[in-house]
Amino acid sequence: MEELRKDREERRLTTMLYIAAMAVLLALLYATYRNIRTYSNTVAEVRSHNTALLELEGLLSSLRDAETGVRGFQLTNDTSFLEPYRQANRRIRDHSARLGLHQLNRADSAGLGELRRLSGELGELWRSMVFNNANAIVRSPSMVYDMRVAKSYMDSIRTVHDGLVDDRTRRRDDLLDREREEGVDAPFMLVIYSLLALFATALMFWRLTRTLRFNEEVRVALRSKVRALDHEVTQRARLQNQLQQVLDVSPSGIMAFRSIRDSAGVIIDFEWLSSNRTANATIGRTDLVGKRLLEEMPENRSHGLFDDYVRTVEQGTPSVKEFQYTGSGLNNWFRHHAVKLDDGFMVMFSDITDQKRAEMINQETDRLELTAQLTRTVAHEVRNPLTNIHLALEQIQDEMEGKEEEVKPYFAIVDRNLKRIGTLIKEMLESSRKRELNLASWRMVDIVDGVVKTIGDRLALREMGHLVEIAEDLPVVMVDHELINLALTNIAVNAVEAMEPGKGLLRFTVTRDTDAVILSMSDNGKGISPENLQRLFEPFYSGRPGGLGLGLTTARSILHSHGIHLDVSSTVGEGTTFALWFPLAGLAPMT
C-alpha cells in the first residue's frame, strides 16, 4: 500500500509540474509573440515613413526638373528643354499616386492634399507658360509675371514639403528609437523562453528517466516473481494432475465443493470444485465443475443431503449414510462419507445399487422360501381332508337316491367350493414350488412379442392399444422363455385389468443400462395407492374381485429365480410402471 501511495503522489507531482511548465511556457510564448508582432509593426511603419520621405524627395526633385525645363524653354525658346519637363510631369504623377499609399494620419492627408493642390496649380501655370511662350514672337511682361508666380508656387510647395518631411522624419526617428528598444526585448524574451523550455524539458526528462529506471527495476523484479510463480503453478499443476490421476483410479466417486453464502453468511448452495472419473461416470456428467449443486441436482434438498452437507461444513461433523437417490436421471443406492474441507466439504460415495438389489432379492427369496414351506405344509394338510370330503360327498350322493332334486343345489355349492379350494391349493403349490430353469439366449424383441401375442386377445376384447419401443443393438439375455413369458403375462394382465376399456394403452419400453437390459411396462390405468403398493406382491392380495392374488407372487418368484430386479412406481389416477432389470447373458442369475 505504501508503494502505491508513493506512485500516486509521484504521478500527481509530475502532472502538476508539467501543467505549471506548460502554463509558464505558453505565457512567455504569448508575450514573445506580442513583442515580435509589435516590433514587426514598428519596422513596417519605419519602412513606410522612409518610403514616403523618398517619394516626397522624388516629387520635389521632379518639380525642380519641370521648373528647370520650363525656365530654360522660356529663356532660350529651345524645345529641347521641354523633354525633361514632360518626363518630370510623368514622375510627378507617379510620386503623387504612391504618396497616397503612405497616409498614416489626418495631418499626412491634409499636407499631401495641399501639396497636390499646389503641384496641380503650378502644373497648369507651367502648361500655360509653355503654350504662350511657344506662340509669342517676343518676350512679353506677362511672361515675366508668370515666372514670378511660378516661383511663388515653388516656394509654397517647398514650405509644405519641408513640413511634411520634418513631420515624417520626427515620427520615423521616434519609431526608430522604439524599434531599437523592441529589437532588444524580442531576443531577450526568446532567450528566456528557450532557457525555461530547456529547464522544463530537462526536469521532465529527469523525472521520466527516473520513472523508466524504476519501471525497469519493477519489471525485472516482476519477471523474477512471475518466473517463481510459473514454477510454483507448474509444480502445483503437476501435483494436481497426479492427485487427479490418483482420484480417477479410485473405485469410489470423489467430489469437492465450496460453500456459497448470502450476505448474512448463511450457506445457500455449494459449488463443484472437482469431480473424479468414477463420479462423472456415475452421474453421467463431465461438466459439473464450477456449477451449483442445487441448480444441477435439486433432489439433494428433498433427500436431506443438502442439510447433511451444511451440518458437516458448519459443525465439522462427518456424514456417513446409505440412501436411495432418485432424480436427475438416477435411481440408485449410494453409500457416502462427507467430511469438512476448508469452507466446503469433500464427499466420497460408492454405488451399491447392485448390492442392495441382491440383498433385496436374497431377502425376498428367503421370504418366498419360508412362504413356500408354509404353503406346501398347509396344502398337504388341507389336501388329505379335502380328499376325504370328496369321498364322503360321493357316498352321500349315492345314499340320497330319490331325493336328488331337493339336495342337488346344496351338493352343487359344496362341489363348487371344493373345486375352488382344490384350485387354490394347486396355485399355491405352483407359486411356491422351486423351479428348475431351462436357460437359453433370447432377444428382448422376441420376449416382448411373446407377451403381446399372449395378451393380444384380451387387449382386443377390451378395445385397448399397446405400444412397443425397443432400442437398437441390444444384447441377448439368458432366460427360461416359458417361465418369463408366464411372469410377464401375469404383470401385463394386471395392467390390462387396471385400465379403462376403450381408453387403455399398454406401453413396452426396452433400453440398455451399463450391466443390464431394462424392460418397462407402463399402463395408464387407475394407479395404486402407496399403502397398497407395499402389499402388491403379498400372496392372496388382489385389487380386483374374484382374484386369488397369486399372479404377481408367482411372477416375482420367477423373476427372482432369474436374478431379475423389479421396481414398481405408481401415481393414482395416472398409471403404474413395472421396471425389470435383466442381467446380461454373461451374468449368472440367482438360484
N, C-alpha and C positions, 0 to 999 in steps of 0.2 A: 504493500500500500504506500509506503514511504517513497519508493521508486516511482510509482505512478503519480504521486503528488508533485515530485520534483519535475517529472516530464511535463506535466500540465503547466507548472509555473514557467518552465523554460520556454514552452510554446507561447505562453501569454506574453512573456517579456520580449521574445523575438518579434512577435506580431506588433507590439507597441513600438519597438524600435523601428521596425520597417515603416509603420504608419507615420511616426514622427519624422523620420528621414525623408520620406516622400513628401510630407507637407512642407518641410523647410525647403527642399529642392524645388518644389513647384512654386513656392513663394519667390524664391530667388530667380527662378526661370522667368516668372511673370515680370518681376522688377527689371531684369536684364532685357527682356523683350521690350518693355516700355521705354527703357533708356535708349536701346538701339533704334527704336522707332522714332523717338524724339530727335536723336542725332541725325537719322536719315532725313527727317523733315527739315531740320536746320540746314543740312548740307544742300538740300534741294532748293530752299529759299535763297541761300547764298549764291547758288548757281543761277537762280532766276534773276537776282539783283545784278550779278556780273553780266549776264546776257543782256539785261535791259540797259546797263551802262554802255556796253559795246554798241547796242543799237542806237542809243542817244548820240554817242560819238560819231557813229556812221551817218546818222541823219544830219548832224551839224556839218560834218565833212562834206556830205553830198550837197547841202545847201550852199556851202562855200564854193564848191566846184561849179555849181549852177550860177552863183553870183559872179564868179570869175569869168565864166563863158559869156554871160550877158554883158558885163562891163567891157570885155575885150571886143565883142561884136559891136557895141555902141561906139567905142573909141576908134576902132580901125575899120569898121564895116566889113570885116573879114568873116566870111561864113564858116570858116574852119573852126571858129570859136563856138559855133552852135552845136557841134557834135558832142563835146564834153558836157554842154548844157543839157542835151537830150538824155545822154547816159545818166547824168546826175538826177534828172527828173524820175527816171525809172527806179533808181536806187532809193530816192526819197519815198516813193510809194511803197517799196518793199520794206524799208525800215519802219515806216509808219504802221504798216499792217502787222509786222512782227512785234512792235511795241505794244500793240493792243492785246497780245497774248500774255503779257507780263504785268498786268494791272493787279496790284496786290491790295490796294485800299482806295478810299474815295479821293484822297489827295492825288494819288497817281492818275486817277481818271480825270480829275479837273486839270491837272498840269498837262497831261497828254492831249486833252481836248483843246486847251489854249494853244499848245504847240502846233496841233494840226490846223487850227483856225488861222494862226499867223502864217504857217507854211503855205496854206491854201491861198490866202490873200496875196502873199508875196509871189507865189507862182503865177497868179492871174496878172499881177503887175508886170512880172518879167515877160509873160507872153505878149502883153500889150506893148511893152517897150521894144521887144524883138520885132513885132509886126510893124510898129511905127517907124523904127529905125530902118527896116528893110525898104519902106516906101518913101522915106524922106530923102531929099536931094542934099540938103544941107542940115546941119545940126541946129535944132530949134531950142528955145529956152525951156519948153515943156520937157524936153528930154533930160535937161539938167535937173529939173524939179523931180522927175520920176526917179532919177538916180538917188536924189536925196531921200525921197520917200522910201525907196527900196532899202537904203542904208538904215533908215529908222526902223523898218520891219526887221532887218537882220539884228539890230541891237536888241529889239524886244525879244526876238527868238533866242538870242544868246542869254538874255536875262532869265527867261523861262527855262531854257536848257540848263543853265547853271544851277537854278533852284532844284530842278528835278535831279540833277546829278548829285548835288550836295545831300538831298534827302535820301536818295538811294545809297549813296556812299556811307552816310551815317548809319542807316539801318543795316547795311551789309557788314559794317565794322562791328556793330552790336552782335549780329548773328555770328560773326567770326569769333568773337570772344566767348559766346555761349558754346560754339562748336568746339572750341579748344577745351572748355571745361567738360563738356559731354564726351568728347573724344577720350578723355582720361577716365571718366566714370565707367564707360562701357567695358573696356578691357579689365578694369578693376572688378566689376561685377562678374565678368566671365571667369576671372581668376578665382574669386570667392566661390562661385558656383562649382567650378571644377574641383577646387580643394574639398568642398563639402561632399561632392559626389564621390570623390576618391575615398574620403573618410568613411562615408556611409557604405560604399562598396567593400572597403577593407573590413569594416566592422561586420557586415553581413557575411562576407567570405570567411572571416574568422569563426563566427558562430556556426556557419554552415559546415566548415571543416571540422569543428569540434563535434557537431552533431553527427556528421558522417563517420567520424572516428569512433564515437560512442556506439553508433548503429552497427559499425563493423565489429566492434567488440561484442555487442549483444548477439549479432548473427553468429559469430564464432562460438560463443557460449551456448546459444540456442541450438546450433548444429551439433555441438557436443552432447547436449541433453537429448536432442532428437535421436542421435545415434544410440545413446544409452536406452532411451525409451523404445526404439525399434528393436534393440536386442532383447529388452525385457518383454516386449509384446511377442516377439518371435518365440522366446522361451515359454511364455505363457500359452501361446497358441499351440506349441509343440506338446506342452503338458496337457492342455485341454484336449487336443486330438488323441493323445494317449489315454487320457481318462475316458473320453467318449468311446474309444475302441474297447476299453475295458467294460464300460457300461453296456455297449452294444452286444457284447458276447454273453451278457448276463441273461439267464433264462427268465428273470423277473423283469417286469416293466418298472422303470425308474423315471420319475418326473420331479422337476424342481419348480417352485413357484415363489413369487414375491408378492407381498401384500399391497393392495390398493386401498387407500384410506380416503375418507371425506375430510372436509375442513375441521370436523370435530375430532379427527383421529380414529374414527370407527372404521373397521375393515368392512368394505362393501363388495370386494371381489379379490380375485387373485390372478396374476399374470404369469403365463408359462415362461420359464427361463430356459429349460432344456427338457428333452424327451429322448430316451434311448430307442434303439431299433425295435426291441420287443414291445415297448409301449405303443409305438407308432403302428406296428402290425396288429396289436390287439384292438386298438381304437379304429384303425383303418384311416388314419390321418397322418400326414407328414408336414402340415403347415400350421401347427398349433403354437410354435414358439413366437412370443410377442402378442398373443391374443389372450382374451379374458376367459376364465373358467366358466362363469355363469352365462356368458353370452354364447359360448360354443356348446356347452353341456349343462343346460339349466336344470337337468334332473338331479344334479348334485345337491341342490337345496331340498327338493322333495324327499330324497333318500336320507337326508340328515347328514350327509358327508360334509357339506359346507360348514355347518355348525361344529362338527368334529375338528375340521381344519382350523377354524377360528380359535377354538379352545386350545388346540396344540400350539398355535402361534402366541396367544396371549398368556397362557399358563405354562407353556413348555412341557405339557403332558403328552407323551406319545399316544397315538391312537392305533389300536390293533383290533381288527374285527373281520368277520366274514359276512358278506351281504350279497344279495342278488341285485344286479343293476339292469334296469330296463330303460330304454330310450337312447336317442342318438344312434340308432341302428344296432344297438347292443341288447342282448338278453342273456347275460352271463352271470355266473357266480364268481366272486373275487375274494381273495384274502389279501388284506393290505396292512401296511405298517407305515404310519406317518410320523415324522419327527421334525422338531423346530430347526430352521436353518436361517440365521440372521433374522430379518423381518419377513419371514416367509416359512416355507416348510418343504421337505422332500418326502415323497411317498414312494414306497416300493410295493408292488402288487403282483399277484400271480392269478392267472385264470384257472380256477378249479371247477369249471363247469363240468368237464368230463368226470372228474372225481365225484362231484355232487350227484350227477346223473347216475353214476354207477352205484353210489350209496343208496340213492332213491330206488333204483332197480333192485338192488340186493334186499333192501328193506321190504319192498313190495313183494319180491319173490318169497322172502321168509314169511311174510304175512299170508300170501296166497298158499304157500305150502301148509301153513298151520290151518288155514281155512279149508284146504283140500282134505287134510287129515280128518278134520272135524266133519266135513261134508260126507266123506266116504264112510265114516263111522255111523253118522246119522242115517245115511242112505241104506247102509247094511242093516241097521237096527229097525228101520221102517219097512224095508222090503219084505222081510220074513212075516211080520204081522199082516202086511198088505196081501201077501200070498194066501195066508190063512183066511183073510176076509173074503178074497175072491172064491176060495173053495167053499166057504160057508154060504156065500151068496148063491153059488150054483146049486148047493144042496137044498137051500130054502126054496129056490125056483122050482126044483123037481118036486118038492113036497107040497107045493101050493097049486097043484093041478086043479083046474076048475075055478080058481079064483084069480086068474091072470089079469083080468080086466080091472079088478079092484086094487091090486097091488102093483100093477105094471108101472104107473108113474113113479112110485117110490123106488122100485128096482132101477128105473132109468136114472133117477137122481143119484142113487148110490153108485151105479156103474159109471156115470159121467165123472163124478168126483174121484172115484178110484183111478180112472184113466188119467185125470189131471194130476193126481198125486204121483202116478207112475211116470208121467211125462216130466214132472218137476224133478223127481229123483234122477231120471235119465239125464236131464240137462245139468243138474248139479254135478253129477259124476263127470259129464262131458267138460264142464267148465273147470273142474278141479283136477282132471287127470293129467298126468305127466306125459308129454308127447315126445315122440322121437321125431326129430326134424330131418326131412329129406331135402337138404340144401342144394341149390343149384344157382348158377348165374342167370339173372333176369334183368332185362331192361325196364326202366321205370315206365316207359310208354306202354309196354305190354301189361304191366301190373295194373296201371290205371285203366287201360282199355278193358281188362277183365272185369274190374269193378263196375265200370259204366255199363257193360253188357248185362251183368247180373241184376242191376237195379233199373235197367232201361225200361222194362215193362211197368214197374212201379211209378217211375217218373212220368211215363206217357199216360198212365191211368189217372194220375193226379194233375195232368197238364202242367208239368214243371219242366224247366230247362236245365241244362248243365253247360259248363264252360271248362275247357281243358287248356292249360298254358304250361308247356314243358320247355325248359331251357335246352339249348343245343349242346352237343358233345358231353353228355352226362356219362359218368362211369356206371358199370353194372353193379348190382348188389346181390349178395348171397342170401336167398330166402327159400322157404318151403312155400311154393306158389299156392298150393291148395289152402294151407292154413292162413297165409297172408291175405288171400282173397276172402276167406271167411271173416277175418278180423276187420278188414277194410269195409266189407259189405255190412257188417254189424254197425260200424260207425256211420256209414252212408245212410243206412235205413233209419237210424235215429235222427240224422239230419233231415231226411225227407219227411219223417213224421212231425218234425218241429216246424215245418214251413206251411204256409197257407196255400191250398190248392189254387192253381191258376196263376200264382204270383211267385212261387218259389224258384230260386236259382241256386244250384249246387256248383261250386267252383273248385276245380282241382288245379293246384299250382305246384310245380316241381322246380326247385332251384338247387344250386351246388354250394355247399359250405366247405370249409377247409378240409375236414376229415369225415364228411357225411353228405348224404343227399337228403334234402328236406322236402317232404310232401305235406302240403297244407290243403285240408278240406274245409271249405267255408260255406255256411248257409246264411240266408237272410231271414231266418225264422224268428221265433219269439224270444230267443235267448234264454239264458239260465241265470238265476239269481246267485249271488256269491255264496250264500249258505247252502244252496242245493248243489253248487259246483263242487263243493268239498265232498259230497256223498255220491258223486256221479258214478264211480266205479265200485260202489259197495254192492255185494250180492243182494239180490231181491229188491233193490231200489229201482223204481221205474217212474218216470214222469208221465206216463200215459196209462189209461185204464186197460186192464187185461194183460199188461206186460209182466213177465216174470222177473225182469231186472237182472238177467244174467248175460245178456248180449254183450254189453260193454265190459263186463267182468271177464268173459271169455276172450274178447278182443285184446284186453290188456295182458291177459295171461299169455296169449300167443305172441304179442309184441315183445314182452319181456323175455320170452324164451329165445327171441331173435336178437336180443340186445338193442332193441329199438326204443329210444326215449320218446315219451309222449307228453306234450304240453297242451292244455286246453285254456282258451281265453274266450270270454263271452260278454256281451253287452245286452242287457234286457231291452227288447224291442228292436234290436238291430241284427242279432245273429250270433253264431258261435263258430269258432275256428279250432280244428284239431291239427296240431303240427307234429309230424313224426320225423325223427332223425334216424335215417337208415345208415348203418355203418357201411363203409365201402367194402368191396369184395375181399380186400386183403386183411380186414379186421375180423377177428373171431367173435361170434355172438355169445351172449350169456347162455348158460345151460342150467 
